Amino acid sequence: MAIKTFTLAEANAHIPQLEQLLAELQSVRDQMVAQSRALEAVVQHASGNGGGKAASEYLLLLQRFNVASKLLNEIGCELKDLNQGLVDFPSERDGQLVFLCWKRGEPRIEYWHELDAGFSGRQRL
């Protein structure tokens, strides 16, 4: 299966959606981490009753996280770091496969890097 590649314009067109998806993923992740500590005690005492309200709320958060993750994957970009909001778009540059590199909060994509270079190898377009 061929890798979906993006032009700069195509990748930039996804930024508003990515801002929303990353905000959702970060928020839900933070809520899940906060609830996981409380959930451990509930699960230990649940003994087959499903964990009650805390477990149900955690499962709903997990569903929200999975939906946002799926939408991100459907775009065709790669989430590299949720904490920093780093997203790479496969693209072609001078006949080579590279990544267009975007970080949450940046108004548009202004950087690229080679496939094995990562964030530290970002170069201005």
MIDOSE-1310 file (N, C-alpha, C; in nm, 2 decimals, decimal comma, always signed):
residues 125
maik	+0,08/-0,12/+0,00/+0,00/+0,00/+0,00/+0,09/+0,12/+0,00; +0,06/+0,22/-0,09/+0,14/+0,34/-0,10/+0,11/+0,43/+0,02; +0,21/+0,51/+0,06/+0,19/+0,60/+0,16/+0,12/+0,73/+0,11; +0,02/+0,78/+0,17/-0,04/+0,90/+0,13/+0,05/+1,01/+0,16
tftl	+0,08/+1,10/+0,06/+0,16/+1,21/+0,07/+0,08/+1,34/+0,06; +0,13/+1,45/+0,11/+0,06/+1,57/+0,12/+0,14/+1,68/+0,05; +0,07/+1,77/-0,02/+0,13/+1,89/-0,06/+0,13/+1,98/+0,06; +0,21/+2,09/+0,06/+0,21/+2,19/+0,17/+0,07/+2,24/+0,19
aean	+0,00/+2,28/+0,08/-0,14/+2,33/+0,09/-0,23/+2,23/+0,15; -0,22/+2,11/+0,11/-0,31/+2,00/+0,17/-0,29/+1,99/+0,32; -0,16/+1,98/+0,36/-0,13/+1,96/+0,50/-0,18/+2,08/+0,58; -0,15/+2,20/+0,53/-0,20/+2,32/+0,60/-0,35/+2,33/+0,62
ahip	-0,42/+2,28/+0,52/-0,57/+2,28/+0,53/-0,62/+2,20/+0,65; -0,54/+2,10/+0,70/-0,58/+2,02/+0,81/-0,55/+2,08/+0,95; -0,48/+2,19/+0,95/-0,44/+2,24/+1,08/-0,55/+2,28/+1,17; -0,66/+2,35/+1,12/-0,77/+2,38/+1,22/-0,83/+2,25/+1,28
qleq	-0,85/+2,14/+1,20/-0,90/+2,02/+1,25/-0,80/+1,95/+1,35; -0,67/+1,96/+1,32/-0,57/+1,91/+1,41/-0,56/+1,98/+1,54; -0,58/+2,11/+1,54/-0,59/+2,19/+1,66/-0,70/+2,13/+1,75; -0,81/+2,11/+1,70/-0,93/+2,06/+1,77/-0,90/+1,91/+1,82
llae	-0,85/+1,83/+1,73/-0,82/+1,69/+1,77/-0,72/+1,68/+1,88; -0,61/+1,75/+1,87/-0,50/+1,75/+1,97/-0,55/+1,80/+2,10; -0,63/+1,91/+2,10/-0,69/+1,96/+2,22/-0,78/+1,85/+2,29; -0,86/+1,79/+2,21/-0,94/+1,68/+2,26/-0,86/+1,57/+2,32
lqsv	-0,76/+1,52/+2,24/-0,67/+1,41/+2,29/-0,60/+1,45/+2,42; -0,54/+1,57/+2,43/-0,47/+1,61/+2,54/-0,56/+1,62/+2,67; -0,68/+1,68/+2,64/-0,78/+1,70/+2,75/-0,82/+1,56/+2,81; -0,86/+1,47/+2,72/-0,91/+1,34/+2,76/-0,80/+1,26/+2,82
rdqm	-0,68/+1,27/+2,77/-0,56/+1,20/+2,83/-0,54/+1,24/+2,97; -0,55/+1,38/+2,99/-0,53/+1,43/+3,12/-0,64/+1,39/+3,22; -0,76/+1,38/+3,17/-0,87/+1,34/+3,26/-0,85/+1,19/+3,29; -0,81/+1,11/+3,19/-0,79/+0,97/+3,22/-0,68/+0,94/+3,32
vaqs	-0,57/+1,02/+3,31/-0,46/+1,00/+3,40/-0,51/+1,04/+3,54; -0,58/+1,15/+3,55/-0,64/+1,19/+3,69/-0,73/+1,08/+3,74; -0,82/+1,03/+3,66/-0,91/+0,93/+3,70/-0,85/+0,79/+3,73; -0,74/+0,76/+3,66/-0,68/+0,63/+3,67/-0,63/+0,60/+3,81
rale	-0,59/+0,70/+3,88/-0,54/+0,68/+4,02/-0,66/+0,64/+4,11; -0,77/+0,71/+4,09/-0,89/+0,68/+4,17/-0,95/+0,54/+4,13; -0,94/+0,52/+4,00/-1,00/+0,39/+3,94/-0,93/+0,27/+3,99; -0,80/+0,28/+4,02/-0,73/+0,16/+4,07/-0,80/+0,10/+4,20
avvq	-0,83/+0,19/+4,29/-0,90/+0,15/+4,41/-1,03/+0,09/+4,39; -1,11/+0,15/+4,29/-1,24/+0,10/+4,26/-1,23/-0,04/+4,20; -1,14/-0,06/+4,11/-1,13/-0,19/+4,04/-1,09/-0,29/+4,14; -1,00/-0,26/+4,24/-0,96/-0,36/+4,34/-1,08/-0,40/+4,42
hasg	-1,17/-0,32/+4,44/-1,29/-0,35/+4,53/-1,41/-0,39/+4,45; -1,40/-0,38/+4,32/-1,52/-0,41/+4,24/-1,56/-0,55/+4,24; -1,47/-0,64/+4,24/-1,50/-0,79/+4,24/-1,62/-0,83/+4,15; -1,61/-0,79/+4,02/-1,71/-0,84/+3,93/-1,84/-0,75/+3,91
nggg	-1,84/-0,63/+3,98/-1,96/-0,55/+3,96/-1,95/-0,45/+3,85; -1,84/-0,45/+3,78/-1,82/-0,36/+3,67/-1,75/-0,23/+3,71; -1,73/-0,20/+3,83/-1,66/-0,09/+3,88/-1,74/+0,04/+3,90; -1,87/+0,03/+3,87/-1,96/+0,14/+3,90/-1,93/+0,27/+3,81
kaas	-1,97/+0,38/+3,87/-1,97/+0,51/+3,80/-1,83/+0,55/+3,75; -1,73/+0,53/+3,83/-1,59/+0,57/+3,80/-1,54/+0,49/+3,67; -1,57/+0,36/+3,67/-1,53/+0,28/+3,56/-1,60/+0,32/+3,43; -1,73/+0,35/+3,44/-1,81/+0,39/+3,33/-1,76/+0,52/+3,27
eyll	-1,73/+0,62/+3,36/-1,68/+0,74/+3,31/-1,54/+0,73/+3,25; -1,46/+0,64/+3,30/-1,33/+0,61/+3,24/-1,34/+0,55/+3,10; -1,44/+0,46/+3,09/-1,46/+0,40/+2,96/-1,51/+0,50/+2,85; -1,59/+0,59/+2,90/-1,64/+0,70/+2,81/-1,52/+0,79/+2,76
llqr	-1,43/+0,82/+2,86/-1,31/+0,89/+2,82/-1,23/+0,81/+2,72; -1,22/+0,69/+2,74/-1,14/+0,60/+2,65/-1,20/+0,60/+2,51; -1,33/+0,60/+2,51/-1,40/+0,60/+2,38/-1,37/+0,74/+2,31; -1,38/+0,85/+2,38/-1,35/+0,98/+2,32/-1,21/+0,98/+2,27
fnva	-1,12/+0,93/+2,34/-0,98/+0,93/+2,30/-0,96/+0,85/+2,17; -1,03/+0,73/+2,17/-1,02/+0,64/+2,05/-1,08/+0,71/+1,93; -1,19/+0,78/+1,94/-1,25/+0,85/+1,83/-1,16/+0,95/+1,78; -1,11/+1,04/+1,86/-1,02/+1,14/+1,82/-0,89/+1,08/+1,75
skll	-0,84/+0,98/+1,81/-0,72/+0,91/+1,75/-0,75/+0,86/+1,61; -0,87/+0,80/+1,60/-0,91/+0,74/+1,47/-0,92/+0,85/+1,36; -0,98/+0,96/+1,40/-1,00/+1,08/+1,31/-0,86/+1,13/+1,27; -0,77/+1,13/+1,36/-0,63/+1,18/+1,33/-0,57/+1,08/+1,23
neig	-0,58/+0,95/+1,25/-0,53/+0,85/+1,16/-0,59/+0,86/+1,02; -0,72/+0,89/+1,02/-0,79/+0,90/+0,89/-0,74/+1,01/+0,80; -0,69/+1,12/+0,86/-0,63/+1,23/+0,79/-0,51/+1,18/+0,71; -0,43/+1,09/+0,78/-0,31/+1,04/+0,71/-0,18/+1,09/+0,76
celk	-0,19/+1,18/+0,86/-0,07/+1,23/+0,92/-0,03/+1,14/+1,04; +0,09/+1,17/+1,10/+0,14/+1,09/+1,21/+0,16/+1,18/+1,33; +0,10/+1,14/+1,44/+0,12/+1,21/+1,57/+0,25/+1,16/+1,63; +0,34/+1,25/+1,65/+0,47/+1,21/+1,70/+0,49/+1,23/+1,85
dlnq	+0,42/+1,34/+1,90/+0,43/+1,36/+2,04/+0,31/+1,44/+2,09; +0,22/+1,38/+2,17/+0,10/+1,44/+2,21/+0,13/+1,56/+2,30; +0,23/+1,54/+2,39/+0,25/+1,65/+2,49/+0,29/+1,78/+2,41; +0,37/+1,77/+2,31/+0,41/+1,89/+2,24/+0,32/+1,92/+2,12
glvd	+0,23/+1,83/+2,09/+0,15/+1,85/+1,97/+0,22/+1,84/+1,84; +0,32/+1,75/+1,83/+0,39/+1,73/+1,71/+0,33/+1,64/+1,61; +0,31/+1,68/+1,49/+0,24/+1,61/+1,38/+0,33/+1,62/+1,26; +0,35/+1,50/+1,19/+0,42/+1,50/+1,07/+0,33/+1,45/+0,96
fpse	+0,35/+1,51/+0,84/+0,28/+1,48/+0,72/+0,38/+1,42/+0,62; +0,36/+1,30/+0,57/+0,44/+1,25/+0,46/+0,43/+1,34/+0,34; +0,54/+1,37/+0,28/+0,54/+1,46/+0,16/+0,66/+1,43/+0,07; +0,67/+1,48/-0,04/+0,78/+1,47/-0,13/+0,85/+1,60/-0,15
rdgq	+0,98/+1,59/-0,14/+1,07/+1,71/-0,16/+1,19/+1,67/-0,24; +1,20/+1,73/-0,36/+1,31/+1,69/-0,45/+1,31/+1,54/-0,48; +1,19/+1,48/-0,49/+1,18/+1,34/-0,53/+1,21/+1,25/-0,41; +1,22/+1,30/-0,29/+1,25/+1,21/-0,17/+1,13/+1,22/-0,08
lvfl	+1,10/+1,11/-0,01/+0,99/+1,11/+0,09/+1,05/+1,18/+0,21; +0,98/+1,28/+0,26/+1,02/+1,36/+0,38/+0,89/+1,38/+0,46; +0,91/+1,44/+0,58/+0,79/+1,48/+0,66/+0,78/+1,64/+0,66; +0,66/+1,69/+0,64/+0,63/+1,82/+0,67/+0,60/+1,82/+0,82
cwkr	+0,66/+1,91/+0,90/+0,65/+1,90/+1,04/+0,58/+2,02/+1,10; +0,48/+1,99/+1,18/+0,39/+2,10/+1,24/+0,39/+2,07/+1,39; +0,39/+2,18/+1,46/+0,37/+2,18/+1,61/+0,25/+2,26/+1,65; +0,17/+2,20/+1,74/+0,05/+2,27/+1,78/+0,08/+2,41/+1,82
gepr	-0,01/+2,50/+1,77/+0,01/+2,64/+1,80/+0,08/+2,72/+1,69; +0,14/+2,65/+1,60/+0,20/+2,72/+1,48/+0,09/+2,74/+1,39; +0,08/+2,86/+1,33/-0,03/+2,89/+1,24/-0,03/+2,82/+1,11; +0,08/+2,77/+1,07/+0,10/+2,69/+0,94/+0,23/+2,61/+0,95
ieyw	+0,24/+2,52/+0,85/+0,36/+2,44/+0,85/+0,47/+2,52/+0,78; +0,58/+2,53/+0,85/+0,70/+2,61/+0,81/+0,82/+2,53/+0,81; +0,81/+2,40/+0,84/+0,93/+2,32/+0,86/+0,91/+2,18/+0,79; +1,02/+2,12/+0,76/+1,02/+1,98/+0,71/+1,15/+1,91/+0,77
held	+1,15/+1,78/+0,77/+1,27/+1,70/+0,81/+1,27/+1,57/+0,73; +1,39/+1,51/+0,73/+1,40/+1,38/+0,67/+1,33/+1,28/+0,76; +1,30/+1,16/+0,70/+1,22/+1,06/+0,78/+1,29/+1,02/+0,91; +1,42/+1,01/+0,91/+1,49/+0,97/+1,03/+1,54/+1,08/+1,12
agfs	+1,52/+1,21/+1,08/+1,58/+1,32/+1,15/+1,50/+1,36/+1,27; +1,37/+1,35/+1,27/+1,29/+1,39/+1,38/+1,28/+1,54/+1,40; +1,22/+1,58/+1,51/+1,20/+1,73/+1,54/+1,33/+1,80/+1,55; +1,43/+1,75/+1,60/+1,56/+1,82/+1,61/+1,62/+1,85/+1,47
grqr	+1,58/+1,77/+1,37/+1,63/+1,79/+1,24/+1,54/+1,88/+1,15; +1,45/+1,95/+1,21/+1,36/+2,04/+1,14/+1,44/+2,14/+1,06; +1,40/+2,17/+0,94/+1,45/+2,27/+0,86/+1,34/+2,36/+0,80; +1,37/+2,49/+0,79/+1,27/+2,58/+0,74/+1,25/+2,55/+0,60
l	+1,12/+2,56/+0,55/+1,08/+2,54/+0,41/+1,14/+2,65/+0,33
